[in-house]
Amino acid sequence: MNHHAHNHPPPPDLDDAAPLDIAPADEMLARLETRRSAPLRGLVEPGPTPQELERMLRLAARVPDHGRLVPWRFVVIQGEARRTLGEKLDALYARQNPGLPAAKADMWTLYMLRAPVTVVLVSRPDPAAKVPEWNQVLSAGAAGMGLTVAASALGFATQWLLKWPGRDAEATALLGLSRSEKVAGFIHIGRPVRHAEDRPRPALDEVVTYWSPDQSMSKDTP
């Protein structure tokens, strides 16, 4: 299925065009350098306003998308819908797990109520498209990252999780997903109660190589 059809004029001839002089965005760079995931328990009200949430989603949609297929979508869960969904998930989980301890009877309701807003990122690649499915899946991941960055830019924090409700077919059906769709993550959004400690980041020499014509690659090269 092709989710959207776009007709665009051919690009102009840019072979002799001069480069644009675009100033670095220091504030954006500083925010990206400190962006990190926040503990779910550390996300509190107030959540984003409707205008802030719409802006986040618009920014999240500005991602690489080979073929303009839009192979992803968002499901927003907020307000009382969080409790309603949580109760439905609890009922389903109890049916699937007979003998579940009473202490876990409302675990998914509590989970859904943790953050003021949760955005479910849905991957929906088109297997009939000429664009490789892997490219489409990567675009969905980019949309999720775009959402976390947009939330950070607006003063919020996020936690991106993929627990049982995103992996179980019956649970994803409660979210309105079709059989051809998959949950790429529950992105929880709220105000942070504290600055989360940064985790160790990989040294660049561990993850970056510079290819050269005389370079030989072994089968064990990552």
Stockholm file with secondary structure:
# STOCKHOLM 1.0

chainA/1-222         MNHHAHNHPPPPDLDDAAPLDIAPADEMLARLETRRSAPLRGLVEPGPTPQELERMLRLAARVPDHGRLVPWRFVVIQGEARRTLGEKLDALYARQNPGLPAAKADMWTLYMLRAPVTVVLVSRPDPAAKVPEWNQVLSAGAAGMGLTVAASALGFATQWLLKWPGRDAEATALLGLSRSEKVAGFIHIGRPVRHAEDRPRPALDEVVTYWSPDQSMSKDTP
#=GR chainA/1-222 SS CCSCCCCCCCCCCCTTCCCCCCCCCHHHHHHHHHCCCCCGGGEESCCCCHHHHHHHHHHHTCSCCGGGCCCEEEEEEETHHHHHHHHHHHHHHHHHSTTCCGGGTTHHHHHHHSSSEEEEEEECCCTTSSSCHHHHHHHHHHHHHHHHHHHHHTTCEEEEECCHHHHCHHHHHHTTCCTTCEEEEEEEEEEESSCCCCCCCCCHHHHCCCCCTTCCCCTTCC
#=GC SS_cons         CCSCCCCCCCCCCCTTCCCCCCCCCHHHHHHHHHCCCCCGGGEESCCCCHHHHHHHHHHHTCSCCGGGCCCEEEEEEETHHHHHHHHHHHHHHHHHSTTCCGGGTTHHHHHHHSSSEEEEEEECCCTTSSSCHHHHHHHHHHHHHHHHHHHHHTTCEEEEECCHHHHCHHHHHHTTCCTTCEEEEEEEEEEESSCCCCCCCCCHHHHCCCCCTTCCCCTTCC
//
